[in-house]
Amino acid sequence: MRFTIRHEMKGRLRIHLMQPSMTFEEADILNGYLCGHPAVLSAKVYERLQDAVICYTCSREEIIQLLRSFCYERVQDKDTFLQNSGRKLNREYWDKLVNKAVLRAGTKLFLPCTVRDCITAVRSVKYLWLGIKTLARRKIEVPVLDAAAIGVSLLRGDADTAGSIMFLLGIGEILEEWTHKKSVDDLARSMSLNVSKVWLNRDGQEILVPASGIKENDLVVVHMGNVVPFDGVVSEGDAMVNQASLTGESLPVHKNASSYVYAGTVVEEGELVVRVNQTSGSSKFEKIVAMIEDSERLKSSLEGRAEHLADRLVPYTLAGSALTWLLSRNATKAVSVLMVDFSCALKLAMPISVLSAIREASSHHITVKGGKFLEAVADADTIVFDKTGTLTKAKPTVVDVVSFNGEEPDELLRMAACLEEHFPHSMARAVIDAAKAKQLVHEEMHSKVEYIVAHGISTRIDDRKVIIGSAHFVFEDERCVIPQGMEARFASLPPEYSHLYLAVEGRLAAVICIEDPLREEAAEIIGQLKAAGIQKAVMMTGDSERTACAIAKRVGVDEYYSEVLPEDKAKYIEKEKAMGRKVIMIGDGINDSPALSAADAGIAISDGAEIAREIADITIAAEDLREIVVLKQISNALMGRIQKNYREIVTFNTGLIALGVAGFLQPTTSALLHNSSTLIISLRSMQRLLPE
């Protein structure tokens, strides 16, 4: 790539690309290419100027070489960069705003009064016709009020007022549509699939490969608890698939051979082999956009009440205008009332507030699937944490493999990794990472894997039954025994670690000791959540009483429950809700799914199981639990903003009506002040809720 350096300082470079022009797509590709380099802190590409600003940590020579080697055609994953950009949308609506303002100013400055009046009359037809259609449906809503205000102004010969009303209404419509589309697109992109690797069925063998290498007609294996990565037809298998994210169906759907499955749905039970029909992620993105736009879940109850009140106030505004004319016989006073209504501001500011809050949350790596979940978080007084992968770090590590059958620990670890590699859980990843670190190749020797939720995994290796899981699963459900003479070794297992039990043919073969360190910020965020309005913090875990008690004391939760099953977590949440509490649940595993679904707001950790993320209402990144506090603060601030907007809209517009009736304000002034206040409140509602 050819370029010139326009400005530079230590760690920052501004360049100008030597090309005739730059498209939105080229700007997105360059931006994605730069941001994908580990030494680049940030990059911003300006397509109009054909400039790019890069902040970096490497040497100047390295960043220059990075730019020289850039070529649009050679960049990989271009579709990802293009799908995750709102550049074109932002330019489209910015141009609309500028063009509308310039056209308005140009019309007033350069066109004679008679021509302006004719243009205003023609433009008014749209609003008048919309008001008539609303009346024809036997409804008295905002379009009726807009049509009445514009119509009365034209009848009185006040075309300037009518033009001002239509200009401000048009600006408001553009801003609302822009904010709504951008928020929906941002939300849809954050909800879109981010599957890096999939299981490819090749000649009967399952091979873990990058998702980018999958082509149409490839056979992809989807195990229980995993997301379907591509649209396709089931080649073999039998499973129950959760399609709630696309269809809204509350119950999983049965899928078998010849059934069609969609990208983004989750296999709750069973296993499927899917013949890939479409590898592009665009179909999933479009379905999510449609789902969000059609879903009432975007609306919080406060937002819904405000919009309902807006429609109900319209007849009273019309009646007030008529009553003012009857009592005073003063048309100017009556029109002053008509020029002011509560509904424009209520209907515009409330949705913008909610969608802007969702967008702000996404900038903190928090995905919120609807406004009502922000309201649920704001109202919540109880928070329930799963321990593993939530209060503890998302990357536990294997510290020891204790053999009980005489086999080498490395061979037992290899066997365990062979089972665990199919299932997305932090403990499973710890076993797989430990095997990888020792370069233990765990080829697929086993037969079909069976996963028992919250208990363990069962399969056959070399015609021997092999199981791995919790003590409850191994010793109570499967009735495995400790080899004779090994009781003392078993009793001396270190209590500070979590344990995975591996058994072969009904006898304990190994205990894998896993260190699950507590997150450094865990105790701090409990205190911050309580300061933000949470009254009770609860920890629930499948670990032993001794381990749970130690963690609970260090974290500072109010209650803890050990050795719980998935249904126990869900039952606890239902019990708390029955007592009138608003409950947040935070988890990361397949076994957390029932509780996430039962809570008023279910929050999943992004590194957890796909089914947990799919069922959850909110997803946060795994790096730092402080995002939960940020989420609570955004939610609280949003509810405060909505209530503040409501009070200001009602107070200000009531004052305008009173001043109009008293004769202090002319209709033109009332219209200008009313529409200006609506615009100001709406623009303010687009601002960030939290400081940078």
N, C-alpha and C positions, 0 to 999 in steps of 0.2 A: 504494500500500500504506500502511495506517495503522499507526503504531508509536509507542512511547514510548522515550525514552533512559533506560536504567537506570544506566549508568555511562559516563564517558568520560575519556580522557586523551589527550595528544598522539599522534596516529597510531593510536589504538585506541578502538573504540566498542562498547558492549554495548547491544543494543536488545531490546525485548519487542514481539512482533507482536500487534496488537489483532484477534485472531480466536478463535472458540470453541475450536478444537483444530487440531492440525497432523498430517497424515498423513506416513508415511515418504516418499511420492512428493513431497509439497510441500516437505519439508525438503531432499530431494535437488535439486529444481529450483532452490530459493532458493540453496543452497550452490553449485551449478554456475553460476548466474547471477552471483553475487558473485565467485567465483574466476576467472570469465572476463573480468573487467574488468582492464585493464592496471595500474591504480593500486592494486588490492587485493593485498596481500602474502599474506594468508591469511584464511580465513573458516571458522567452525565454527557449525553450526546444531544446536540442541538441541530436538528435536521435542516432548519431554515438557514442557519449560518454555516452549516457543514463544519461545525466545531465540536471538539470533545474536550472535557476537562477530566483529568485523571489524577487521583491522589494515590500514592503508592509508598511501599516500604522498602522496596529493593533498590538496587543501584540504577542510576540514570541510564547507563548503557543497556541494562536488561530490559527496561521499559521501552526504550527506543527499538530494540530488537523485536520485542513483542509486537509493536506497531508495524514494523517493517514486514514481518512475516504474516500479517493479517491478509486474508482473502475471503470475500463473501462466500464464494463457492465451496471453499474447503472447510468452513465452520461446521462442526457436528451439532446435532440437536437443535437445528435452526427452528424447527416447529415449536419447541419448548419456549424459546425466546419470544416468538411471535404470539403464541397463545397467552403469554403472561405479560402482555403489554397493553396499556390503555392509552398509548401515545396518539393513535389515530382518533380515538373518541374524544380525548381532551382538545385536540386541535379543531375538530369539527364543531364542538359546542362553543369554544372560545371565539372562533370565526363568526358563528351565529350571533353571539352577543355583540361583538365589535361591529358587524355589519348592521345590526338593528339600531345601535346607538348612532352610528355614522349616518344612516339613512334618515333617522329622526332629525338629527341636527341639520343635515343638508336640506331636508324638506322645509324646515322652518326658516332657514337662512336664505334660500335661493328661489323658492317657489312662491308665486303670488297667492294671496289669501283665498281667492276663489278656487284655484287648483287644489290647494290644501284641503279645502272643505269637501271637494268632490272625492278626493282620495280617502278622506275620513269616512265619508258616507259609504263608499264601496267597501272599505275594510270593516265597517260596522255590521254588514250583512251577515258575516260569519257568526258574530256574537248574538245578534238578534235571532237568527235562525236556530241557534243552539238553545236559546231561552224558550222559543216557541215549541221546539221538540220536547223539552223537559216538561213544559206545561201540558203538552199533548199526552204525556205518560202519566198525568195527574200527580205530578210531583212539583213541589216548590223548593228548589235547591239553588245553589250558588249561580248556575247559569241564568236563572230567572232574574236574580238580583243584578248580575252584570248587564244583562240585556236591558233591564229597566233603567239602570243608571245611564247607560250609553244612549238609549232611546229617548229618555226625557231630556238629556243634554242636547241632542240633535233637534228635538221638537222646540226647545227654547232658543235654538239658533246658536248654541254655545258649542261649536265644533272643536274649539281648542281643548275644552274640558273632556269631551268625548275622545279626542285623539290622545290626550294624556292618560286617560283611564286605559285605553287599549294598549298604549305603549308599555305602561307599567305591568299590565296583565301579561303581555307578551314576554317581557323580561322575566317575570316570575315563572312563567311556563317553561322557558328555556332553562332557568336555573334548577327548577324542580326536576325536569327531565334529565338534565346533565348529572345532577347529584344522584338521582335514582339509578340511572344506567351505570354510572361509574361504581357506585356502591355494590350494585348487583353483580357487575362484572368482576370486581375485586373479590367479592365473596365467593362467586362461582369458581374463580381461578384457585382460590385457597382451598376450596373443597374438591377440586379436580384431583385425579389420580396422580400419585407420585410413586409408582411402583418401579423399583430399580432392577430387581431380579425376579425371575419366574422359573418354575419347573417345566422343562421341555421334555416331552416324551419322545425319545428317539430310539427306534428299534427295540421298544419294550423297556428301555432304561430311562430313569428319571435323571436329568442333568440340570443343575442350576446354572442359568445363563442370564446375561443382561437382557432386560425387556426390550431395549432398543434393537436387539438382533432378531426379534421375532418377526416372521413374515406371515402373510395370509396363507391359510391351510395348514400351518404348523399345529401340532397337538400340544396343548398346555394343560398340565395337571394342577388342579386347585384343591388343596387339602382343607379340612374343616377349620373354620376360624379365619380363613384367608379371603382376601378380596379377589373377585373375578377381574383380571387385568385388561381383558379385551372382549368386545362383542363377539359372539360366536355360537355355534351349534354344539350341543353335548354329543360327543362321540360314544362315550360309555360312562357308566357310573350312575349313582342314585343319591340325591341330596335334597335337603331343604334349604332354600335360598332366600335370604332377607333382601327384599327389593324396596324397602320403605323409602330409601333416598330418592328413588325415581318415580315410584307409583303411589307412595303413601300407604300401601297395604300394611296393616298392623301385624299380620301373620305371615310367616315364611311360606314360600311357594314350592311345591314339589317339582323337581326337575329330574328327568332321566333321558335316555338316548333319544335324540332328535329334538329335544326341547331347545329353545333359544334362550341364551343368557346374556345379560348386559354388563358392560364394564362398570365397575363401581358397586355392584351388588356383592353380598357376602354369603359364603357357604356356612350356614349355622350347624348343620349336621351332614355327615357323609363326605363323599369325595367325587369330583367330576373330572373327566378328561374332555377338554373343550377344543374344537377345531376352530381356529381363529378366523373370523370373518372380516374384521376391520381392525387395523393396528393403530390408526390415528386416534388421538384423544379428543378430537373435535366433537364427535357425537356425544360423548359423555358431558363435555362442557356445555353444549347447547341444551342438553336435557336438564342439566342443573339450573341453567339460566331460566328455562321455562318453568321449572319447579319452583324456583324462588319467586318469580314474578306472579305466579298463580297462587302461591301459598299464603294463607292467612297467618302463618307462623311468623311472618315478618313484622306483624303488628303487635305491639304491646297493648295491654288493656287500656293504659292511659291514652295511648295514641288513638285507639279505637273509640274511646269515650269522647275524646276531643273532636274527632271527625263526625261522630254521631250528633254531638251537641251543635257543631257547625251547621249541619243540615236543618236541625230543629230550630235554630235561631233565625233562619232566613224569613219564614213567614212573619215573625215578630218584627223584623226590620221593616218589611213591607207595610205591615199594619201600623207601625209607629210613624212611618212617613205619611200614610193616609190620614191618621189621626191628627198629626201636626197640621196638615192642610185644612182639615175640617174645622179645627179649633181656631187657627190663626188666619185662614184664607190667604196665607202667604206662600206662594209657590216656591220662592227661594229657600225658605226654611224647610219645606217638605223635601225638596231635592237635596238639601244638605244632609238630611237624615238618610235619604236613599243612597247617597254617595258613600256612606259608611256602613260596613258590615263586619261581623266577627269571623265569618266563615273563611274568607280568603286567607287570613293570617293563620287561623287554626289549622286549616287543611294543608297549608303549605309548610309551615314551620315544624309541625309535629313529625311528619314522615322524614323530613330532611334531618331533623335532630337524631332520629333513630338510625337512619342509614349512615349518617356521618359517624356516629358512635361505633357502628359495626366496622366501618372502614378504618377508624382510628385503632380499634382493637386489633385488626389485621396487621397494622404497622408494628404492633408489639408481638407478632407471631401468635396471635390468638384468633381462632376461627369461630365465629358465632353464627349459628344457622337461623337466627331470627330475633327480632326485637323483644319478643315476650320472654326470651331466656335472659336477656340483660335485666329486664324487670324482675325476674325470679331471683337473680343473683343479688340485686339491690335489696329485695325484700327478705332474703335468706337470713335466718338466725342460727342455723345448725349446719355444720360442714362435716362430712364423713370421708375419711381418707382410707384407701387401701394402703397397706404398708409397702409391700415389695414393688419396687420400681416407681413409687410415688413419694413416700416420705424417705425411702432409701434411694440410693443412686440408681439410675437406669442401667448401669453397667456393673453388676456384681461380678466377682472373679472367683475362680476355683483355686483354693489354697492347698487342698490335699485330696488324694483319692486313697481311701483305706480299703485294702483288699481283705475279703473274708473267705475266699475260696481257693487261695493259693496262686491265682493268676496274677500276672504282672499288672501293676496299676495303669500303665500306659495302654495295655490291651483292653482293660475294663473301661478306661476313659474313651477309647476309640469306639467301643460298643455303645456306650452311652450317647456319644455324639451322633452316631448313626441313627439313633431313635429321635434325638431331640432336634435335629436339623430341620424337621418338617414343621415345627410349631413356633409361632412368634411370641415368645415370652422372655423376660430378662434373664430368668434362671436358665432357660434353654440356650440362650445366646452365650451365657457364661461357659457352659459345657463345650459348645462349638468353638468358641474362641480359644479355650484352653487346649483343645485338640489341635487346632490350627497352629497355635504357638509352638507345639511340640512336633509339628509337621506329621501328624498322624492322619493318614488317608483313610477316611471311613467310607469305603465304597458301599453301594447299595447291595447288601447281602440278604437283608431281611425280606420277609413277605409283607403282606398288607399291614400297615400300621393302624392300630385302633387307639383313638384318643378319648379318655374318659375325663370330662370337664372337671377341673379342680382336684383331680386325683392323680392321674398319671397316664403312661403310654404302655401299650402291650403289643408285642409282635412275636415272630419266630425267626430265629437265626440258626442256621445249620440244624434245622428241625428241632431246636430247643426253644421253649417258651421263655421269652425275656421280657421283663417289665421294669419300668422305672417310674418313680413318683414319690409321693408322701409316705410317711410311716403308716398312716391310716390305711392308705390304699394297699401297700405292700404287705403289712402284717395282719390287718383286720379283714379287708375285703378279699385279698388274694390268699390269705392264710399262709404266707411264707414263714419260714423258720430261720433262726440264726444257727449256723453250723456248730456242731458240738465242739466245745472247748474254746469258742470265740466269745463267750458271754462277757468276759472281763474286758476284752478289747472293745466290745460294743458299749459297755457301761462307761468306758473312759473317753468316748468321743467328745471333743471340745464343745462345750455348751454355747460358746459365743458365736458359733457359725450356724448358718442354715444347712440342712442336710437333705440330700437327694439319695434315695435308696434304690440300688440296682439288684435285681434278683433273677436268677437263672434256674428254671425247672423247680420252682418253689423253695429255693434256698437263697439266702442273702449272699450276694457276690461281692458287693462293694458299697461303701457309703462315700458319696462325694461331698466334701465340706466346702461350702460356698460362703465367702465373705460378702455381706450385703451392707456396705457402710452407709451410715445415715448421712443424708444431705446436710451440708454445713448450714444451709439457710433454713432448715426445717423448723427449729425452735423459734427463730426470728419471725418467720411468716405467720406462725400461730398467733404470736403477740400482735402483729400488724393487722391480721384479720379481725381480731377481737376489738382492736381500736377502730376498725372500719365498720363495726356493727354486728359481727358474729358473736353469739352468746355461748355456743357450745361446740367444741371440737372433739370429734370421735375418731379413733383408729380401729380398724378391723383387719384381721389377718388370719391366715391359715396356719401360722407358726404356733409353736408351743406356748404355754402360759408363761414360762420363764423368759423366753425371748421377747414376747409381746410386752411383758411388764417392764423389762429393762428399757426397751425402745420408748414406751409410753412416758416413762419418767424423764428421759432425756429430752423428748420433744415438748412435753408440757400439755398434752391433750387432757380433756376433762374426763373422758371415759375411754376404755379400750376393751376389745373383745378378741379372744384368741381361738384358734382351731375352728373358725367359722367356714361354712360352705356358702356357695353363691346364693342359694335361696335364703340363707340366714341374713345376709347383707340386705337383700331386697325386703325381707320381712321387717327388719329393724327400721328401714326407711319408711315403709308403709305405716308402721306403728307411730313413728314420730309425726308423720303427716296427719294421721288421725287425731293426734293431740293438738293440731293446729299449728305445727311448726312448718316453716319453709326450709327445705333441705337441699343442699348441694352435695353431690357424690363425686369423688375424684378417684379414678382408677386407670389401669393400663392393660389389663389382661382379659382373656375370654371369660374367665370366671367373674369378672366385674360387670358384664353386660346386663344381667337382670337388675342390678342395683342402679346402674347408670340410667336405665330405662324408667325405673320407678321414681327416681328423684325429680324434684321440680326443675332442677338444672343438672344434667349429667356432664361432667368434664372429663375428657380422656387425654392422656399423655400421648403426644404425637408419635413417640417411638414404640408405643404398645401395639397390641393386636389390632388388625384392621377392623374386626367386628366391633371392638370397643369404640374406635373412632367413628365408625359408621352410625352406631346407635346413639352415641353421645350427642348432646346439643351444642357443646362447645369443645374445641380442641386447643390445647396449649402446647408449646414446644417443651422438649424434655430437659433443656439445659438448666433452667432455673425456675423454681417454684414461686419466685417473687411475681411472676406473671399472674398468679392467682390474685395477689393483692392488687396488681394493676387492673385486672378485670373487675374486681369489686369496686375499686375507685372510679373506673369509667362508668360502671353501672349506677353507682350512687350519684355521680355527677350528671349522668343523663336524666335520671328521674328528677333531679333538682332543676335542670335546664327546662324540661318539659313543664314542670309546675310553675317555674318563673315565667316562661313564655305565656302560659295560660293566663296568669295574673296580669301581666303587662298588656296583653292583647285586650282582655276584657276591660281593664281600667282605662287604657288610652282611648279605645273606641267609644266607650261610654262617655268619656269626657268630650270627644268630638261631637257626638250626637247632642249632648247637652248644650254645647257652645253653638251648634247649628240651630237648635230650636230657639235658643235665646237671641239669635240673630247676629252673634259676634263673628261667625264664619260664613263666608260665601261658599256655594257648592264647589266651585273650582278649588278653593283652598282646602275644603274638607276632603275632596277626592285626592288631592296631592298629598296631604298629610297622612291620610289613611293608607294609600298605596305605598308611600315612602316608608311608613312605619312597618308595613308588611314586608317590604323588601329588606329593610334593615334587620328586622328580627330573623328573617330567613337566612340572610348572609351571616349573621352572628351564630345561627344554629349550625352553620357549616364549619365553624371554628373548632379547634381541638378542645377537648374537655379537660385534658391534663396538660400541665406545662411541659415544654420540650425537655 
